[in-house]
Every structure is written in structure tokens, then in C-alpha cells.
Amino acid sequence: MARFLARWGRAASQLATDLRVGGASPVARRFHRNCSTAITATGGPGGAAPAAAIATSSSPPNRLFNEQEVRLNSLFWSRPCSLSLPPNSPLRVAEPSFEGIKHIILKLMLFYSKRSESIRRAKIVYRRITSQVDKSAIYDVFHLEKTFKTTFSLLVLHMWLILHRLKEEGKDGTEFGQFLYEIYNHDLELRVFKAGVNLLLTKWMKNLEKIFYGNLIAYDAAMVPDAKLDDLATSIWRNVFSGDGSRTSNDAAAAPVQAMARYARRESTCLLLTDKEAIFTGNFMFTSLENHQHKPVKMTNQS
């Protein structure tokens, strides 16, 4: 994790000026621009869904937008709670147990070493992240188009939520965070390759790494006690919703941005309420968003 923290520190010093809340780094601007050409040439334009996409041709745009805005403004105000899975949950994952000769062989192969155990558990934690990010619910709730850019941005946001929680566990959290980051980095490389980037992969990964650390710095800064109330929403707009890294959100995206800021702040508090064992074993789940998905308004013909 020392290597991980060193990179984080270098990113903080290098990007302190243009990655603090309200700014947009040259790397981020290139990323937004390149996503619309290189990667999203295979998956559509990145960023938030335009306001026109929110309304349907069969319903009055103003009325539908107002209904959606009211719905978004009502989300994520509930009291935070632990995200630990109950003991009888079928979603819980237990450490594999073997007996006899198989146990002896695996022990000789260091299967039960602390490092191997940490890697297995970090993979489970990362699956919790991808489970939340890869489901359609998160894009529907926050009015996002599912593209490489938005998926990457949401991966980074949820990685930050976990890494922010792991800081509370001192050295153990630091070491575990390094394993988690390496798993994330490997998965990201596969996602970039699947998105159609076969050339200059190393360059893309370096740019994405800079954006990753820049986002972490911005989110951390937005959560310090003396941060402004809207700092987190500003960072989320710039890192997740904005197509060009602009500083302020447009009217159509204001409600989704504020809703995601409340979601992120609430999840962060929920993770703090989640016990160490659940965090380190991956026996927790992010708040389900399926029940918050938008249900299309049915319009009836009136004579």
C-alpha cells in the first residue's frame, strides 16, 4: 500500500491546482474529449443523458421532468445504517474450507497465507462494487447513459467509498486497499480493451490512473469538516455527469447530481457504521437502487 499511497501523494501534489473542487484538469478534459472519439465510438457518447432523452414523445416534457425532479429530490434522505449482510443471508460469502490431503496441498501452496486470504477477500469486495455499478438501476435512477465514461466514473466513486472506509482501519486497511486497487486496475484494463482500445493501451491506462487519483483527491476534499455543503455535488458533476469537465451543472442535471451526492454521502456514513469484519470479508452490500428506478408515467387519452 506504500506504493499506492505514494502515487496518491504524487497525484495530490501534481494535480492540486486543477483537480480541486471546481476545476478541470487537462487530463480530465482529454479524457472527456477522447471518450467521445476512441472508446465511445463503440458504445455511444458519454456523460449524462440529455434533457430531451428524459421526456418521451407521448408525454408533456415539462410535466414529466417536474415529476422526475420531485422523485429525485425525495431520495436518499433516510437514516444511514450498517450495510452488513445478516448471518442468514444467501449473499454472504464464506472462506473456502478443505480437509484431508487437499487441505495439506493447499497449505503448502500458501492458499491459507494472509496474502492469499486478503486477495480472495478483496476480490469479493470488488465484486460488490461492480455489482452496484454494472446494474442498470444506477444509470436509470440518476439519468445516466451507460457508456465507458460513466461506468468508469461510477467505479471510481465506489472505489473511493471503500478506500475512504478502509482508512479508518489503519495499517490493515492500507494493506487491504492495495490488494483492492490492483484488482480494480486489472479489471479496468480488461474493460478498456473490451471497449475497443487496442492501441496505446498503456497511455490510456496512465491517463485513467491520473483521473482516478484526481477524483479521490476531490472527493476527500469534499468530505473534510470545513468543506462547503455543495463541494461533493460539484465534484460529482464534474467527474460523473459533465461531458467536458465544466464547473457547474446545467438545469437538467441538477436534481440527479444532488441525488447522487446524497447517495454517496449516505453510503459513506453507512460504511462507517459497517463493522470491520463485514468490510474485510466482503459480507456487505451497497444500498439497493432497484426500488428507486424510474417507472414511466402512463398517459391516458382524455376526450
TAFENCOR-V676548 format. One record per run of one state. SS is the DSSP state (2 for helix, 1 for strand, 0 for the rest). FROM is the first residue (numbers start at 1). LEN is the number of residues. Records with the same first field share a line. If there is no record, write none. Layout:
BEGIN
SS=FROM-LEN + FROM-LEN
END
This chain:
BEGIN
0=1-1 + 16-10 + 40-8 + 49-2 + 55-6 + 74-10 + 85-15 + 109-5 + 135-1 + 142-2 + 145-3 + 195-6 + 223-8 + 242-9 + 273-3 + 282-2 + 285-5 + 293-11
2=2-14 + 26-14 + 51-4 + 61-13 + 100-9 + 114-21 + 136-6 + 148-47 + 201-22 + 231-11 + 251-22 + 276-6 + 290-3
1=48-1 + 84-1 + 144-1 + 284-1
END
